[in-house]
Every structure is written in structure tokens, then in C-alpha cells.
Amino acid sequence: MDFVKIRGRDIQDCFMQMKMKYGPEAHVYEQRIVTEGGVFGSKLLAKKYVEIEIGVPEQQTSKEKVERKLEDLKELLRQKTGEDSRPKKKMLSDIKPLLSREREREKPFSNQDNFREEKIDELEFPVIPKREVKEAGLSMKEELLSREATPAIIKQPGIDSIYLKRIREKLIKEGMTTDYVDELIQKAEKHLSYIDRAKSSAVNEKIGEILEDRISVDSDLFSGTGRGKRKVVFLIGPTGSGKTTTIAKLAAKYFLHMGRMVSLYTTDNYRIAAIEQLKRYADTMEIPFFAVKDLRRFKENLSRDGAELILIDTAGYNHKNPDFLEKMNSYHDAFSDRDQVENILVLPSIISTSNMKSVIEAYENVGYKRIILSKMDEADCISPPLELADTHGKSFAYFSIGQEVPFDMIPASKKIFADLILNPEKMKDIKGEAFAVANT
């Protein structure tokens, strides 16, 4: 039996730390109130803490420890999702009854507030030109409603296949541009015989192959990292895109399952809850965590950090804060030649195509090459990100398909992405990675 002391703000905080770090086998032997600080050794202005002394069984094997940490992470996520009360996923089939009822009422569709049934977490986006302001607040579902309610007159090219026509109409309605879709359709026509054009399976297979050719993936965070260099990844993206949960998933994957030495940092000093959440993830996995307060302390922590991979959470890009780009550059300057620094954009799937385009273009000023597509399980369709990534020369690193850490994230896959674009109903069947425990 080993004896350990735990200190916290109150007794509940101590019990939570005990449960997360040592599990149900730990037992409390003593508890006390301790003070620290004070003016000239007195208790004036001293801080009070609760300290407990617990007994834990002898050291477990590495595999048992890792498995226990995974269970703790799952429990932590269950508590969090219980508080969030996230809205249930809506599919395209759920939207159709709404449209039918509205058509019967014969009311104009210009007022989008009539259709807003659920409110997605507020996202902050870069400055959007005035001509785009009308759609700035649209979710992906609302944009689909708008497209179906006010259908544009789409000039049909000379397509002799009913299945190609249906795919064309579907992709345009979901947010892809007409020119981009027509390019895909024309390429499919060239590679399909007259007989194959009359077969649904043959048409879907060929379109899937063409979509796969347009998708670029690179899931190795150490990709392009020179030998002996330390990898540093800044996760950037708008507020509410899921950066904090994503960084916890990446840390669990590379530390618990791949045996890499990982450290977590955050430069987001605005959202205290996000800092506490990330710190709990780090404490559960027993990896270092640092909140960046100033550049001097940041450089000091980096100089003592022996991690192979440093993951850094950042604040959302607020167009009201002109110092964002300057701060990002100053953070990058804190690293030395032995560091390979990269920005990766966390892009939420649930926002409208116009907002998605604004986010992708706004973060070009910061510089990034890869995208982590988040909240895919909440999206009605995921075709717009493919075109935007293709036309802007970006690759996909990971797909986030749920809230559970670390399992609800998978390496980006061309085949899976193309299949979900053609068959969005399959999203509910996508499962996270089944990791094998590394020998840490």
C-alpha cells in the first residue's frame, strides 16, 4: 500500500482528483485544512486548501494504468456531455416535413427566423463582407432549408443519365458550386459507357472514385518533421469549433496509444472553463499542462519541456481583436530551430458554406496546410468542405465524429469521406478508432 497526499480547493475537488488518478481502490485515511502564504508568517491573506491523505494499492502494470486512464477519460466526457445537453442530430429526412408545412402556409421564406428550431453553440468568425452578412448566422441545416425553399434555376447540361442528374442536383443543393459539380459530372460521363450510365451502382462508384481523387489526406502529425526535431502543433479555429476536445483526443492517441511524450499548452486565457477542462484531461493522462500567461514564462517552460509533441490550444479568431495575428507570430518566435511548428485548422462541419469559406480564407493570414473536420456527427451533409479544401489546396488530417475522448476521432480517409458525401445517412454507422494500448 502506497500513501499519497492530494490538495484541492474543497473536499469534493480532492475526491474528484483521487477518483481520476487512482480509481475506486483508493481510500481516504485523513483530511485536514492547510494554509499557505500570509503576511509576515501570519494567517492574514493566507490561502486555505483541503488536503487529504489516501492509501492506494501497489503500482499497477503499464497496460493496466493506461486502460484505467481511458476509462477515466470516458467518465469525464460522460459528465461533460450530460451538462451540455447537446441537441440531437437532425438528418435531411427530418427537414422535409418542415418544408411541407411551410409551403402549405404559403409564407415567404426570406425570414430565416421562422425556420430556426434549434440553436447551435455561438461561433465567432472573421470579418465577412457585407454581401455575405445575410447568411453569416446560418447553420448547415438552415442553408439547406433555404436552398430547397427557394430553388435556383439551374441550367441542366446535356446529361443523359438520370442518376448523374440526381447526384448533380444533390451536390449543388448541399452547397457545392455549379461549376465544380459540372466538372465532376463531365469527368464521370467520359469514363462511363452508355450501359453503365443507366446503372445506379456504376454511376455511384465512378463518382466516388472521382471524389476520392479530389481529396488530400495526411494524418501523421509528425509528417515533414526532420530527424531529432520536436513537433509543435497549434490548433486554430473559430470559437466553438471543438479545439479543446480535439486536442485532448490527439494527446490521448499519441501518448496513450503510440507511446509518444506529449505536453499540452493553451494560449486561450479568455475562457476559464476551457482551461480547466483541458487541465483535467492532462491530469487524467498524467501529462504536463501549461497555461501561457506571457512570453517569458512560455519560453522558460519550452526550454525545460522534454516532450516529442507539443499540442497548443488557441483562442478563437475574433475579428474585433486586431492583435491576434501579432500574438500568433510572437508565439511562433518563441521556438528554436529544433522545433517543427505547424498550424492546423479545426473546421466545424455544421456551419453554412458561406461561413465555412470565410473561416478557411480568414485563417490564411495565420498560415496552415491541414484541416481537422470537427462535429461531423452533427452535420446534415459534408460535401462543401471537400470543394473548399480542394480549391484552396488543403489536406485533411482527422475527422471528429463525436464527443468521446479519445475514440470519436479517426484519421482522414479518402474512401470514407467520398462515401459519406454520396450517402450521408451512413454517418451514424461510423465508429471511432479501436486503439491497442501502447507499452508506456
Secondary structure, 3 states (H helix, E strand, C coil): CEEEEEEECCHHHHHHHHHHHHCCCCEEEEEEEEEECCHHHCCCCCEEEEEEEEEECCCCCHHHHHHHHHHHHHHHHHHHHHHHCCCCCCCHHHHHHHHHHHHHHCCCCCCHHHHCCCCCCCCCCCCCCHHHHHHCCCEHHHHHHHHHHCCCCCCCCCCCCHHHHHHHHHHHHHCCCHHHHHHHHHHHHHCCCCCHHHCHHHHHHHHHHHHHHHCCECCCCCCCCCCCCEEEEEEECCCCCCHHHHHHHHHHHHHHHCCCCEEEEECCCCCHHHHHHHHHHHHHHCCCEEECCCHHHHHHHHHHCCCCEEEEECCCCCCCCCCHHHHHHHHHHCCCCCEEEEEEEEEECCECHHHHHHHHHHHHHCCCCEEEEECHHHCCCCHHHHHHHHHCCCEEEEEECCCCCCCCEEECCHHHHHHHHHCHHHHHHCCCCCCCCCCC
